[in-house]
Amino acid sequence: MGWSGMVGNIRHDKSNISEVERDLMEQALIDLELYLLNL
C-alpha cells in the first residue's frame, strides 16, 4: 500500500478520533508524502 492509501485510510477512519486530531494527522501524512516524493 502506498502513502496515498495510508492517507485514505485515516481520512475514512470512523474511530473515536476527533475531527481536529484527524485533520492534523491527515495534514502530517500529506506533508510526509510530499517530502518523500521530493527526495
mmCIF file as Biopython writes it, N, C-alpha, C and O atoms, coordinates in Angstrom:
data_model
#
loop_
_atom_site.group_PDB
_atom_site.id
_atom_site.type_symbol
_atom_site.label_atom_id
_atom_site.label_alt_id
_atom_site.label_comp_id
_atom_site.label_asym_id
_atom_site.label_entity_id
_atom_site.label_seq_id
_atom_site.pdbx_PDB_ins_code
_atom_site.Cartn_x
_atom_site.Cartn_y
_atom_site.Cartn_z
_atom_site.occupancy
_atom_site.B_iso_or_equiv
_atom_site.auth_seq_id
_atom_site.auth_asym_id
_atom_site.pdbx_PDB_model_num
ATOM 1   N N  . MET A ? 1  ? 0.843   -1.197 0.000  1.0 0.0 1  A 1 
ATOM 2   C CA . MET A ? 1  ? 0.000   0.000  0.000  1.0 0.0 1  A 1 
ATOM 3   C C  . MET A ? 1  ? 0.879   1.248  0.000  1.0 0.0 1  A 1 
ATOM 4   O O  . MET A ? 1  ? 1.837   1.339  0.767  1.0 0.0 1  A 1 
ATOM 5   N N  . GLY A ? 2  ? 0.552   2.199  -0.855 1.0 0.0 2  A 1 
ATOM 6   C CA . GLY A ? 2  ? 1.336   3.421  -0.937 1.0 0.0 2  A 1 
ATOM 7   C C  . GLY A ? 2  ? 0.926   4.429  0.121  1.0 0.0 2  A 1 
ATOM 8   O O  . GLY A ? 2  ? 0.030   4.185  0.929  1.0 0.0 2  A 1 
ATOM 9   N N  . TRP A ? 3  ? 1.604   5.567  0.095  1.0 0.0 3  A 1 
ATOM 10  C CA . TRP A ? 3  ? 1.306   6.621  1.067  1.0 0.0 3  A 1 
ATOM 11  C C  . TRP A ? 3  ? -0.109  7.146  0.889  1.0 0.0 3  A 1 
ATOM 12  O O  . TRP A ? 3  ? -0.781  7.466  1.870  1.0 0.0 3  A 1 
ATOM 13  N N  . SER A ? 4  ? -0.566  7.239  -0.345 1.0 0.0 4  A 1 
ATOM 14  C CA . SER A ? 4  ? -1.929  7.719  -0.593 1.0 0.0 4  A 1 
ATOM 15  C C  . SER A ? 4  ? -2.946  6.788  0.047  1.0 0.0 4  A 1 
ATOM 16  O O  . SER A ? 4  ? -3.975  7.244  0.546  1.0 0.0 4  A 1 
ATOM 17  N N  . GLY A ? 5  ? -2.673  5.498  0.038  1.0 0.0 5  A 1 
ATOM 18  C CA . GLY A ? 5  ? -3.558  4.538  0.683  1.0 0.0 5  A 1 
ATOM 19  C C  . GLY A ? 5  ? -3.617  4.755  2.184  1.0 0.0 5  A 1 
ATOM 20  O O  . GLY A ? 5  ? -4.682  4.659  2.794  1.0 0.0 5  A 1 
ATOM 21  N N  . MET A ? 6  ? -2.453  5.051  2.783  1.0 0.0 6  A 1 
ATOM 22  C CA . MET A ? 6  ? -2.425  5.310  4.219  1.0 0.0 6  A 1 
ATOM 23  C C  . MET A ? 6  ? -3.221  6.554  4.556  1.0 0.0 6  A 1 
ATOM 24  O O  . MET A ? 6  ? -3.991  6.565  5.516  1.0 0.0 6  A 1 
ATOM 25  N N  . VAL A ? 7  ? -3.036  7.606  3.765  1.0 0.0 7  A 1 
ATOM 26  C CA . VAL A ? 7  ? -3.778  8.845  3.987  1.0 0.0 7  A 1 
ATOM 27  C C  . VAL A ? 7  ? -5.272  8.584  3.831  1.0 0.0 7  A 1 
ATOM 28  O O  . VAL A ? 7  ? -6.081  9.096  4.605  1.0 0.0 7  A 1 
ATOM 29  N N  . GLY A ? 8  ? -5.633  7.790  2.830  1.0 0.0 8  A 1 
ATOM 30  C CA . GLY A ? 8  ? -7.041  7.475  2.605  1.0 0.0 8  A 1 
ATOM 31  C C  . GLY A ? 8  ? -7.646  6.717  3.772  1.0 0.0 8  A 1 
ATOM 32  O O  . GLY A ? 8  ? -8.792  6.955  4.152  1.0 0.0 8  A 1 
ATOM 33  N N  . ASN A ? 9  ? -6.862  5.793  4.344  1.0 0.0 9  A 1 
ATOM 34  C CA . ASN A ? 9  ? -7.364  5.033  5.491  1.0 0.0 9  A 1 
ATOM 35  C C  . ASN A ? 9  ? -7.668  5.943  6.662  1.0 0.0 9  A 1 
ATOM 36  O O  . ASN A ? 9  ? -8.696  5.782  7.320  1.0 0.0 9  A 1 
ATOM 37  N N  . ILE A ? 10 ? -6.791  6.897  6.935  1.0 0.0 10 A 1 
ATOM 38  C CA . ILE A ? 10 ? -7.025  7.819  8.050  1.0 0.0 10 A 1 
ATOM 39  C C  . ILE A ? 10 ? -8.194  8.739  7.725  1.0 0.0 10 A 1 
ATOM 40  O O  . ILE A ? 10 ? -9.010  9.052  8.592  1.0 0.0 10 A 1 
ATOM 41  N N  . ARG A ? 11 ? -8.266  9.167  6.474  1.0 0.0 11 A 1 
ATOM 42  C CA . ARG A ? 11 ? -9.346  10.082 6.077  1.0 0.0 11 A 1 
ATOM 43  C C  . ARG A ? 11 ? -10.709 9.430  6.300  1.0 0.0 11 A 1 
ATOM 44  O O  . ARG A ? 11 ? -11.673 10.113 6.644  1.0 0.0 11 A 1 
ATOM 45  N N  . HIS A ? 12 ? -10.794 8.107  6.104  1.0 0.0 12 A 1 
ATOM 46  C CA . HIS A ? 12 ? -12.076 7.418  6.212  1.0 0.0 12 A 1 
ATOM 47  C C  . HIS A ? 12 ? -12.235 6.689  7.545  1.0 0.0 12 A 1 
ATOM 48  O O  . HIS A ? 12 ? -13.182 5.929  7.744  1.0 0.0 12 A 1 
ATOM 49  N N  . ASP A ? 13 ? -11.287 6.935  8.455  1.0 0.0 13 A 1 
ATOM 50  C CA . ASP A ? 13 ? -11.342 6.271  9.758  1.0 0.0 13 A 1 
ATOM 51  C C  . ASP A ? 13 ? -12.576 6.728  10.529 1.0 0.0 13 A 1 
ATOM 52  O O  . ASP A ? 13 ? -12.829 7.926  10.656 1.0 0.0 13 A 1 
ATOM 53  N N  . LYS A ? 14 ? -13.338 5.769  11.039 1.0 0.0 14 A 1 
ATOM 54  C CA . LYS A ? 14 ? -14.565 6.091  11.774 1.0 0.0 14 A 1 
ATOM 55  C C  . LYS A ? 14 ? -14.371 5.855  13.273 1.0 0.0 14 A 1 
ATOM 56  O O  . LYS A ? 14 ? -15.332 5.594  13.997 1.0 0.0 14 A 1 
ATOM 57  N N  . SER A ? 15 ? -13.117 5.949  13.732 1.0 0.0 15 A 1 
ATOM 58  C CA . SER A ? 15 ? -12.833 5.692  15.140 1.0 0.0 15 A 1 
ATOM 59  C C  . SER A ? 15 ? -13.203 6.897  16.004 1.0 0.0 15 A 1 
ATOM 60  O O  . SER A ? 15 ? -13.881 7.817  15.547 1.0 0.0 15 A 1 
ATOM 61  N N  . ASN A ? 16 ? -12.749 6.878  17.257 1.0 0.0 16 A 1 
ATOM 62  C CA . ASN A ? 16 ? -13.107 7.924  18.210 1.0 0.0 16 A 1 
ATOM 63  C C  . ASN A ? 16 ? -12.234 9.169  18.097 1.0 0.0 16 A 1 
ATOM 64  O O  . ASN A ? 16 ? -12.355 10.088 18.907 1.0 0.0 16 A 1 
ATOM 65  N N  . ILE A ? 17 ? -11.365 9.201  17.107 1.0 0.0 17 A 1 
ATOM 66  C CA . ILE A ? 17 ? -10.501 10.364 16.935 1.0 0.0 17 A 1 
ATOM 67  C C  . ILE A ? 17 ? -11.357 11.579 16.576 1.0 0.0 17 A 1 
ATOM 68  O O  . ILE A ? 17 ? -12.244 11.504 15.726 1.0 0.0 17 A 1 
ATOM 69  N N  . SER A ? 18 ? -11.072 12.693 17.238 1.0 0.0 18 A 1 
ATOM 70  C CA . SER A ? 18 ? -11.837 13.909 16.958 1.0 0.0 18 A 1 
ATOM 71  C C  . SER A ? 18 ? -11.496 14.445 15.574 1.0 0.0 18 A 1 
ATOM 72  O O  . SER A ? 18 ? -10.467 14.095 14.996 1.0 0.0 18 A 1 
ATOM 73  N N  . GLU A ? 19 ? -12.366 15.291 15.053 1.0 0.0 19 A 1 
ATOM 74  C CA . GLU A ? 19 ? -12.144 15.867 13.720 1.0 0.0 19 A 1 
ATOM 75  C C  . GLU A ? 19 ? -10.821 16.632 13.669 1.0 0.0 19 A 1 
ATOM 76  O O  . GLU A ? 19 ? -10.080 16.532 12.692 1.0 0.0 19 A 1 
ATOM 77  N N  . VAL A ? 20 ? -10.530 17.391 14.715 1.0 0.0 20 A 1 
ATOM 78  C CA . VAL A ? 20 ? -9.297  18.185 14.724 1.0 0.0 20 A 1 
ATOM 79  C C  . VAL A ? 20 ? -8.076  17.281 14.689 1.0 0.0 20 A 1 
ATOM 80  O O  . VAL A ? 20 ? -7.146  17.508 13.915 1.0 0.0 20 A 1 
ATOM 81  N N  . GLU A ? 21 ? -8.085  16.248 15.537 1.0 0.0 21 A 1 
ATOM 82  C CA . GLU A ? 21 ? -6.949  15.326 15.562 1.0 0.0 21 A 1 
ATOM 83  C C  . GLU A ? 21 ? -6.792  14.616 14.229 1.0 0.0 21 A 1 
ATOM 84  O O  . GLU A ? 21 ? -5.675  14.419 13.751 1.0 0.0 21 A 1 
ATOM 85  N N  . ARG A ? 22 ? -7.912  14.231 13.627 1.0 0.0 22 A 1 
ATOM 86  C CA . ARG A ? 22 ? -7.853  13.542 12.338 1.0 0.0 22 A 1 
ATOM 87  C C  . ARG A ? 22 ? -7.303  14.483 11.263 1.0 0.0 22 A 1 
ATOM 88  O O  . ARG A ? 22 ? -6.494  14.073 10.431 1.0 0.0 22 A 1 
ATOM 89  N N  . ASP A ? 23 ? -7.740  15.735 11.284 1.0 0.0 23 A 1 
ATOM 90  C CA . ASP A ? 23 ? -7.229  16.706 10.310 1.0 0.0 23 A 1 
ATOM 91  C C  . ASP A ? 23 ? -5.728  16.903 10.486 1.0 0.0 23 A 1 
ATOM 92  O O  . ASP A ? 23 ? -4.994  16.995 9.502  1.0 0.0 23 A 1 
ATOM 93  N N  . LEU A ? 24 ? -5.271  16.969 11.732 1.0 0.0 24 A 1 
ATOM 94  C CA . LEU A ? 24 ? -3.843  17.156 11.986 1.0 0.0 24 A 1 
ATOM 95  C C  . LEU A ? 24 ? -3.043  15.954 11.505 1.0 0.0 24 A 1 
ATOM 96  O O  . LEU A ? 24 ? -1.984  16.117 10.898 1.0 0.0 24 A 1 
ATOM 97  N N  . MET A ? 25 ? -3.536  14.752 11.769 1.0 0.0 25 A 1 
ATOM 98  C CA . MET A ? 25 ? -2.831  13.549 11.318 1.0 0.0 25 A 1 
ATOM 99  C C  . MET A ? 25 ? -2.814  13.484 9.800  1.0 0.0 25 A 1 
ATOM 100 O O  . MET A ? 25 ? -1.805  13.117 9.197  1.0 0.0 25 A 1 
ATOM 101 N N  . GLU A ? 26 ? -3.931  13.840 9.190  1.0 0.0 26 A 1 
ATOM 102 C CA . GLU A ? 26 ? -4.009  13.801 7.733  1.0 0.0 26 A 1 
ATOM 103 C C  . GLU A ? 26 ? -3.015  14.795 7.136  1.0 0.0 26 A 1 
ATOM 104 O O  . GLU A ? 26 ? -2.316  14.471 6.176  1.0 0.0 26 A 1 
ATOM 105 N N  . GLN A ? 27 ? -2.949  16.009 7.700  1.0 0.0 27 A 1 
ATOM 106 C CA . GLN A ? 27 ? -2.015  17.008 7.189  1.0 0.0 27 A 1 
ATOM 107 C C  . GLN A ? 27 ? -0.574  16.546 7.372  1.0 0.0 27 A 1 
ATOM 108 O O  . GLN A ? 27 ? 0.267   16.761 6.500  1.0 0.0 27 A 1 
ATOM 109 N N  . ALA A ? 28 ? -0.294  15.914 8.502  1.0 0.0 28 A 1 
ATOM 110 C CA . ALA A ? 28 ? 1.062   15.416 8.750  1.0 0.0 28 A 1 
ATOM 111 C C  . ALA A ? 28 ? 1.435   14.354 7.721  1.0 0.0 28 A 1 
ATOM 112 O O  . ALA A ? 28 ? 2.563   14.340 7.228  1.0 0.0 28 A 1 
ATOM 113 N N  . LEU A ? 29 ? 0.497   13.462 7.392  1.0 0.0 29 A 1 
ATOM 114 C CA . LEU A ? 29 ? 0.778   12.424 6.400  1.0 0.0 29 A 1 
ATOM 115 C C  . LEU A ? 29 ? 0.965   13.026 5.015  1.0 0.0 29 A 1 
ATOM 116 O O  . LEU A ? 29 ? 1.813   12.572 4.247  1.0 0.0 29 A 1 
ATOM 117 N N  . ILE A ? 30 ? 0.175   14.049 4.693  1.0 0.0 30 A 1 
ATOM 118 C CA . ILE A ? 30 ? 0.324   14.705 3.392  1.0 0.0 30 A 1 
ATOM 119 C C  . ILE A ? 30 ? 1.698   15.364 3.313  1.0 0.0 30 A 1 
ATOM 120 O O  . ILE A ? 30 ? 2.381   15.265 2.294  1.0 0.0 30 A 1 
ATOM 121 N N  . ASP A ? 31 ? 2.106   16.043 4.403  1.0 0.0 31 A 1 
ATOM 122 C CA . ASP A ? 31 ? 3.429   16.668 4.430  1.0 0.0 31 A 1 
ATOM 123 C C  . ASP A ? 31 ? 4.517   15.617 4.254  1.0 0.0 31 A 1 
ATOM 124 O O  . ASP A ? 31 ? 5.485   15.837 3.526  1.0 0.0 31 A 1 
ATOM 125 N N  . LEU A ? 32 ? 4.358   14.469 4.924  1.0 0.0 32 A 1 
ATOM 126 C CA . LEU A ? 32 ? 5.338   13.391 4.811  1.0 0.0 32 A 1 
ATOM 127 C C  . LEU A ? 32 ? 5.381   12.855 3.390  1.0 0.0 32 A 1 
ATOM 128 O O  . LEU A ? 32 ? 6.454   12.593 2.847  1.0 0.0 32 A 1 
ATOM 129 N N  . GLU A ? 33 ? 4.210   12.695 2.796  1.0 0.0 33 A 1 
ATOM 130 C CA . GLU A ? 33 ? 4.138   12.187 1.429  1.0 0.0 33 A 1 
ATOM 131 C C  . GLU A ? 33 ? 4.846   13.138 0.466  1.0 0.0 33 A 1 
ATOM 132 O O  . GLU A ? 33 ? 5.609   12.697 -0.393 1.0 0.0 33 A 1 
ATOM 133 N N  . LEU A ? 34 ? 4.597   14.429 0.605  1.0 0.0 34 A 1 
ATOM 134 C CA . LEU A ? 34 ? 5.240   15.411 -0.264 1.0 0.0 34 A 1 
ATOM 135 C C  . LEU A ? 34 ? 6.750   15.396 -0.063 1.0 0.0 34 A 1 
ATOM 136 O O  . LEU A ? 34 ? 7.510   15.514 -1.024 1.0 0.0 34 A 1 
ATOM 137 N N  . TYR A ? 35 ? 7.184   15.251 1.187  1.0 0.0 35 A 1 
ATOM 138 C CA . TYR A ? 35 ? 8.611   15.189 1.483  1.0 0.0 35 A 1 
ATOM 139 C C  . TYR A ? 35 ? 9.252   13.983 0.803  1.0 0.0 35 A 1 
ATOM 140 O O  . TYR A ? 35 ? 10.309  14.103 0.183  1.0 0.0 35 A 1 
ATOM 141 N N  . LEU A ? 36 ? 8.613   12.825 0.921  1.0 0.0 36 A 1 
ATOM 142 C CA . LEU A ? 36 ? 9.169   11.608 0.328  1.0 0.0 36 A 1 
ATOM 143 C C  . LEU A ? 36 ? 9.192   11.692 -1.194 1.0 0.0 36 A 1 
ATOM 144 O O  . LEU A ? 36 ? 10.120  11.196 -1.833 1.0 0.0 36 A 1 
ATOM 145 N N  . LEU A ? 37 ? 8.175   12.317 -1.771 1.0 0.0 37 A 1 
ATOM 146 C CA . LEU A ? 37 ? 8.132   12.442 -3.229 1.0 0.0 37 A 1 
ATOM 147 C C  . LEU A ? 37 ? 9.248   13.343 -3.742 1.0 0.0 37 A 1 
ATOM 148 O O  . LEU A ? 37 ? 9.671   13.220 -4.891 1.0 0.0 37 A 1 
ATOM 149 N N  . ASN A ? 38 ? 9.727   14.252 -2.887 1.0 0.0 38 A 1 
ATOM 150 C CA . ASN A ? 38 ? 10.748  15.208 -3.313 1.0 0.0 38 A 1 
ATOM 151 C C  . ASN A ? 38 ? 12.163  14.775 -2.959 1.0 0.0 38 A 1 
ATOM 152 O O  . ASN A ? 38 ? 13.106  15.531 -3.190 1.0 0.0 38 A 1 
ATOM 153 N N  . LEU A ? 39 ? 12.336  13.581 -2.406 1.0 0.0 39 A 1 
ATOM 154 C CA . LEU A ? 39 ? 13.681  13.107 -2.058 1.0 0.0 39 A 1 
ATOM 155 C C  . LEU A ? 39 ? 14.515  12.891 -3.309 1.0 0.0 39 A 1 
ATOM 156 O O  . LEU A ? 39 ? 15.676  12.493 -3.215 1.0 0.0 39 A 1 
#
